[in-house]
Amino acid sequence: MTSHPVVVAVVVTYNRRELLQTTLEGIVAGTRVPDAVVIVDNASTDGTAEFLQQYQSPVTIDVVSLNTNVGGAGGFVVGMERAVLDHGADHVWIMDDDTEPQANALREALDVSESYQQETGEAPAFIASRVVWTDGRDHPMNRMRPRMGASEDQRSVAARLGATQIRSASFVSVLIRAGEIKQHGLPIADYFIWNDDLEYTARISRRGTALTTNASVANHHTKVFGDAGADPGPRFYYEVRNKLWVYTRSNALAPWEKVLFTGASLRNWTRTIAASPNRKVLLAGLLKGLRHSLKAPRSNAQVLDGIYALRNVQGPVK
């Protein structure tokens, strides 16, 4: 680890120009700012491109304008590839365009990462910020799964540093070590939205350490306070298809975790459908998601064909 690791932020945006502005303001106002910011514009039509053309920043900005909306999942694939290969990142700090990192978000995440490595000799795979809604309450959409089976020693080291052992996190202010990206590859673009973060963070933490710290805070500016079960409408299709892809097509979870998580998902889906005034829409999404989950996700190269010339990030780890 160098005394000043290179940190590259990655922000994926689609038709949320004003929120994107808040995100960028939060990044550059930090007590530790990243060395560069990669902004992936998912073919926005709301003036985002024009805003980014005239945007002046004290930090190096790399704007990648895609000709097609490939969702958050595809956007993070592009942005993370760029951060590692073009900007020499040691850590990649990723977030959506409705994220507002607080002043100490990056510095505290880096401090925990470095302190944990000094104490244990092991660099954490990622550090996730505490995610709160606009009123300061913990955001239910960004609940992190605690690591079941973490040893007492692992827990106590993390606790001494003001951190907690976790198994997965959302892509709302998470600091990922570039070495993990080189080892495990990128997220899966075909997820489009939802659960790409579950699959990816669980994949890289399955045999590694992942932590969250309350000292690093980000606001998540969603319209409503709730999780994915808060009547998702047609997007329920992605929730069902992608969760089933995680459980049947990915090695992110151990077999016993797949059993537990599948049971939890079935309970949550049942509750969501029962509580919804749009049951017909959700049932259609459920059936379509079940059907489409039987076919494996396409490769990232297939999804991005004609949109972005994806390069291979996997290689020797520093």
C-alpha positions in Angstrom: 0.0 0.0 0.0 1.4 3.4 -1.0 1.2 6.3 1.5 -1.2 8.0 -0.9 -3.2 5.3 -2.7 -4.9 6.4 -5.9 -8.6 6.6 -5.5 -10.9 6.9 -8.5 -14.6 7.6 -8.0 -17.1 6.1 -10.5 -20.6 7.7 -10.9 -23.2 6.2 -13.2 -26.0 8.6 -14.3 -29.2 8.6 -16.3 -31.5 11.5 -16.6 -30.9 13.0 -13.1 -28.9 16.1 -13.9 -29.7 17.9 -10.7 -29.0 15.0 -8.4 -25.8 14.3 -10.3 -24.7 17.8 -9.5 -25.3 17.2 -5.8 -23.3 14.0 -6.1 -20.3 15.7 -7.7 -20.5 18.6 -5.1 -20.4 16.0 -2.3 -17.3 14.3 -3.9 -15.3 17.5 -4.3 -16.2 18.9 -0.9 -14.7 15.9 0.9 -11.9 16.1 3.4 -10.2 13.6 1.1 -11.0 13.9 -2.6 -10.4 11.2 -5.2 -7.6 11.6 -7.7 -10.1 11.3 -10.6 -13.9 10.9 -11.2 -15.2 8.7 -14.0 -18.8 9.7 -14.9 -20.6 7.2 -17.1 -23.6 8.9 -18.8 -26.1 6.3 -19.8 -27.4 8.1 -22.9 -29.3 10.8 -20.8 -31.8 13.0 -22.6 -32.3 15.7 -19.9 -29.4 18.0 -20.5 -26.8 15.9 -18.5 -24.4 15.8 -21.5 -24.5 19.6 -21.8 -24.1 20.0 -18.0 -21.0 17.7 -18.1 -19.5 19.5 -21.1 -19.4 22.8 -19.2 -18.8 21.3 -15.7 -15.6 22.7 -14.0 -14.0 20.5 -11.3 -10.9 20.7 -9.2 -10.6 17.0 -9.7 -9.8 15.2 -13.0 -13.0 14.3 -14.7 -13.4 11.5 -17.3 -16.8 11.5 -18.9 -17.9 8.4 -20.8 -21.0 9.0 -22.9 -22.7 5.8 -24.0 -25.1 5.7 -26.9 -27.5 3.3 -25.2 -28.8 3.1 -21.6 -27.2 -0.1 -20.3 -28.5 0.4 -16.7 -26.6 0.9 -13.5 -25.0 -2.5 -13.9 -23.6 -1.8 -17.4 -22.5 1.6 -16.4 -20.5 0.3 -13.4 -18.9 -2.3 -15.7 -17.7 0.5 -18.0 -16.7 2.9 -15.2 -14.8 0.4 -13.1 -12.9 -0.9 -16.2 -11.9 2.7 -16.9 -10.9 3.5 -13.4 -8.5 0.4 -13.2 -7.1 0.5 -16.7 -6.9 4.2 -17.6 -6.5 5.8 -14.2 -4.3 3.3 -12.3 -6.7 3.1 -9.3 -5.7 1.4 -6.1 -9.3 1.8 -4.9 -12.4 2.4 -6.9 -15.1 4.4 -5.0 -18.5 3.7 -6.7 -21.9 5.4 -6.3 -25.2 6.1 -8.1 -26.2 9.6 -9.2 -28.6 9.9 -6.3 -25.8 9.5 -3.8 -24.4 12.4 -1.8 -21.2 11.5 0.1 -20.7 13.4 3.3 -17.5 15.3 4.0 -15.6 12.4 5.7 -17.0 9.5 3.6 -13.9 8.7 1.6 -11.3 9.6 4.2 -12.9 7.4 6.9 -13.4 4.5 4.5 -9.7 4.7 3.5 -8.6 5.0 7.1 -10.5 1.8 8.1 -9.1 -0.1 5.1 -5.6 0.9 5.9 -5.9 0.3 9.7 -7.4 -3.1 9.2 -4.6 -4.1 6.9 -2.0 -2.9 9.4 -3.6 -4.8 12.2 -4.2 -8.1 10.4 -2.0 -8.1 7.3 -5.1 -8.5 5.2 -6.5 -5.8 3.0 -10.3 -5.7 3.0 -12.0 -6.4 -0.3 -14.2 -3.3 0.2 -15.4 -0.8 2.7 -19.1 0.3 2.6 -20.4 3.6 3.9 -23.3 3.9 6.2 -26.2 4.9 3.9 -28.9 7.2 5.2 -32.0 8.8 3.7 -32.5 12.6 3.4 -33.7 12.8 7.0 -30.7 10.9 8.4 -32.5 7.5 9.0 -30.6 4.4 7.9 -31.9 3.6 4.4 -33.7 0.3 4.2 -32.8 -0.1 0.5 -29.1 -0.2 1.5 -29.2 -2.7 4.3 -26.0 -4.7 4.5 -26.0 -8.4 5.2 -23.8 -9.1 8.3 -21.2 -11.8 7.9 -22.5 -15.0 9.5 -19.7 -17.2 10.7 -17.2 -14.4 11.2 -14.7 -15.4 14.0 -14.7 -13.6 17.3 -11.2 -12.3 16.5 -12.3 -10.9 13.1 -15.3 -9.2 14.8 -13.2 -7.7 17.6 -10.6 -6.3 15.2 -13.3 -4.7 13.1 -15.1 -3.3 16.2 -11.9 -1.7 17.5 -11.7 0.2 14.3 -15.4 1.2 14.5 -16.3 -1.2 11.7 -18.5 -4.3 11.3 -18.0 -7.4 9.2 -20.5 -7.6 6.3 -21.2 -10.0 3.5 -22.6 -7.7 0.8 -23.3 -4.0 0.2 -25.1 -1.7 -2.3 -23.4 0.4 -4.9 -24.1 3.5 -2.9 -20.6 4.7 -1.7 -18.5 1.5 -1.5 -14.7 1.6 -1.7 -13.5 -1.4 -3.6 -9.8 -2.4 -3.7 -8.6 -2.5 -7.4 -6.8 -5.8 -6.7 -10.2 -7.4 -6.1 -11.5 -6.1 -9.5 -8.3 -7.5 -11.2 -8.8 -10.9 -9.5 -12.6 -11.3 -9.7 -13.5 -9.2 -12.8 -16.4 -6.8 -13.2 -20.1 -6.8 -12.3 -22.5 -8.5 -14.7 -23.9 -5.9 -17.1 -26.9 -8.0 -18.1 -28.5 -7.4 -14.7 -29.3 -3.9 -15.9 -30.6 -2.7 -12.5 -30.9 -4.3 -9.1 -28.9 -7.0 -7.4 -25.8 -6.5 -9.6 -24.3 -5.0 -6.4 -25.4 -8.0 -4.3 -23.9 -10.4 -6.7 -20.7 -8.5 -7.1 -20.0 -7.6 -3.5 -20.9 -11.1 -2.3 -18.6 -12.5 -5.0 -15.5 -10.6 -4.0 -16.2 -11.0 -0.2 -16.9 -14.7 -0.3 -13.3 -15.5 0.7 -12.3 -12.0 1.6 -13.1 -9.4 4.3 -15.7 -6.7 3.8 -16.5 -4.0 6.3 -18.8 -1.1 6.9 -18.1 1.9 9.1 -20.6 4.4 10.6 -17.9 7.1 10.4 -18.2 7.1 6.6 -21.7 8.4 5.6 -23.5 8.9 2.4 -27.1 10.2 1.8 -29.2 8.2 -0.7 -31.7 10.7 -2.3 -34.5 8.3 -3.3 -38.0 9.6 -3.7 -39.5 7.4 -1.0 -38.1 5.9 2.2 -38.3 2.1 1.6 -36.6 -0.9 0.2 -37.1 -2.7 -3.2 -40.3 -4.2 -1.7 -42.0 -0.7 -1.6 -44.2 -1.5 -4.6 -41.6 -1.7 -7.4 -44.1 -1.9 -10.3 -42.7 -3.3 -13.6 -39.2 -3.2 -12.1 -40.2 -6.2 -10.0 -39.2 -8.3 -13.1 -35.5 -7.3 -12.5 -35.8 -8.1 -8.8 -37.0 -11.6 -9.5 -34.9 -12.5 -12.5 -31.7 -11.1 -11.0 -32.0 -12.6 -7.6 -32.6 -16.0 -9.2 -29.5 -15.4 -11.3 -27.5 -14.8 -8.1 -28.9 -18.0 -6.6 -28.5 -20.2 -9.6 -25.9 -18.8 -11.9 -23.3 -17.2 -9.6 -20.6 -18.5 -7.2 -21.0 -15.4 -5.1 -22.9 -17.3 -2.3 -22.1 -20.6 -0.6 -24.7 -23.3 -1.1 -26.1 -22.8 2.5 -26.3 -19.1 1.9 -28.3 -19.7 -1.4 -30.8 -21.8 0.6 -31.2 -19.1 3.3 -31.4 -16.2 0.8 -33.8 -18.0 -1.5 -36.2 -18.6 1.4 -35.9 -14.9 2.4 -36.6 -13.7 -1.1 -39.7 -15.9 -1.5 -41.1 -14.5 1.8 -40.3 -10.9 0.7 -41.8 -11.4 -2.8 -45.0 -12.8 -1.3 -45.3 -9.9 1.1 -44.6 -7.4 -1.7 -47.3 -8.8 -4.0 -49.9 -9.2 -1.2 -49.4 -5.5 -0.1 -49.4 -4.1 -3.6 -52.4 -2.3 -5.3 -50.8 -3.4 -8.6 -50.8 -7.1 -8.0 -51.4 -7.9 -11.7 -48.3 -6.0 -12.7 -46.2 -7.7 -10.0 -47.5 -11.1 -10.8 -46.6 -10.5 -14.5 -43.1 -9.4 -13.5 -42.8 -12.5 -11.3 -43.7 -14.9 -14.0 -41.5 -13.1 -16.6 -38.6 -13.0 -14.1 -39.0 -16.7 -13.4 -39.0 -17.5 -17.1 -36.1 -15.3 -18.1 -33.9 -16.6 -15.2 -33.8 -20.0 -16.8 -31.4 -18.5 -19.4 -27.9 -17.4 -18.2 -27.0 -13.7 -18.4 -25.1 -12.6 -21.5 -21.4 -11.8 -21.3 -20.4 -8.2 -20.7 -18.9 -8.1 -24.1 -22.2 -9.2 -25.7 -24.2 -6.6 -23.7 -21.8 -3.8 -24.6 -21.3 -4.7 -28.2 -21.5 -1.6 -30.3 -21.8 0.6 -27.2 -18.4 0.3 -25.5 -15.2 -1.6 -26.4 -14.7 -3.4 -23.1 -11.2 -4.5 -22.2 -10.0 -7.2 -19.8 -9.3 -5.9 -16.3 -8.3 -9.3 -14.9 -4.6 -9.7 -14.5 -1.7 -9.6 -12.0 -2.7 -8.1 -8.7 -0.3 -5.7 -7.1 
